[in-house]
Amino acid sequence: MQRVLFCTLFISVIFSGFCQELERRASFISKISWPDHKNPGAKIKEIIKKSPLDMAGFKAGDIIISVDDRPIITQEDWSTITFNLNSTKTTKIQAKRNHKLFTKVVRLQPLPLEKNENVETFYETVTSDYGIRQRAIITVPKENINKKNPAIILIQGLSCSSVEKYSGRSNNWVRQIKDIAEKSQMVFMRIEKPGVGDSEGDCGTVDFLTELNGYESAIQYLKDQHYVDVSKIIIYGNSMGSALAPYLATKYDLRGIISDGTFFKSWYEHMLEIERRILQIEGKTEEEIYDLMNTVYIPLYYEMLIKKRSFEEILNDHPTYKKYHRQGKNHMYGRSMHYYHQIQDFNFAKHWENIKVPIRIRWGTNDWIMTEHDNDMIIDVLKSKGHKNHKLYKYKNLDHWSTIHPNYANSYNFEPGTWEDKISQQIIDWAWEIINEE
């Protein structure tokens, strides 16, 4: 049975003027390539039969130039456009075919809701202290809907990616989400970032503190649910979320944390280490790496993160950096400069040092995003503070996205990789291990 609850009956009656359903996101339902940093526009690779684009006369090979009058110049443009697609209003699409422009107005279809086995699925709304309404997806074991259950809340990574398992998503990260929802026998909560999924806002412009408050609001919301045992809530943090878990667990007195693909150092140190590893994956010699780190990446990230400047300002002052710069002018991995400026000021290491609750940490040996050293540093700090209940598991050949690869390069180049059931089961087992400890 599929339940979709946006407001409780009480709230909808007493405060009907304040509680409104979030509009359901939509999709092009076609395969479209992202802008490639060389040419503007997004090329339609495949049209799905009887989809809105098919019915409107679009064809494979058409290049979408703008959507709702927003030009598609960068990947950030395309990301924002796709996240803002809405099923309750028409969408204006300008495209090019054989050197001729044409415009169509279409009404896109709402994405179908998740279908999960053995659980009730609730689509709800959490309002942050910034007034942003965000989509929450909560699954509850069917047989325990009227009982107090242990719960897991997912705090996801940095990118503007949905945590919804909507139709057509089939990567291993989504598979892990599905397994936790269906197999954990716990309440499982996910919260979409501002501007992602059905949530209000623009993920590409929202700052770090606003996003963090959304997670805090979600935890408070989860604690208010009648089917949750508030003494048994665990954070499962992935990537960026794994490094936020200590702060959130301490502030909200949660039972424990599971950190998957985490880090310890400042963001400035983190980005320099990533750039060095990418250069190694690309086959650069150590002499080339030394030169590029000292003449490009160290000064570039110092200007951006320490002096709080934008990439655009820095590249204008230092045009020789452009050849080696991997990101946009005002975004990195789809997030704004202000987002990173605030992250640089967030002391992740301090919160690792101060945490008291049980901790489980996983690092994959082919995770080229996070370092083994960061994970070892966390354990060293915990031991130095007398923390007793912690484990670090180094998962052979696992990458940053829940996938097994033979080496860094395969993961970096988006090779398919393989799945192991242990990847998700380990998270479930750890959650129960923490819950069952006295």
Secondary structure by P-SEA (a helix, b strand, c coil): cbbbbcccaaaaaacccccccccbbbcccbbbbcccccccccccccccccccccccccccccccccccccccccaaaaaaaaaaccccbbbbbbbccccbbbbbbbbbbcccccccccbbbbbccccccccbbbbbbbbcccccccbbbbbbbbbccccccccccccccccaaaaaaaaaacccccbbbbbbcccccccccccccccaaaaaaaaaaaaaaaaacccccccbbbbbcccccccaaaaaaaaacccbbbbcccccccaaaaaaaaaaaaaaaacccaaaaaaaaacccaaaaaacccccccaaaaaaacccccccccccccccccccaaaaaaaaaccaaaaaaccccbbbbbbbcccccccaaaaaaaaaaaaaacccbbbbbbcccccccccccccaaaaaacccccccccaaaaaaaaaaaaaacc
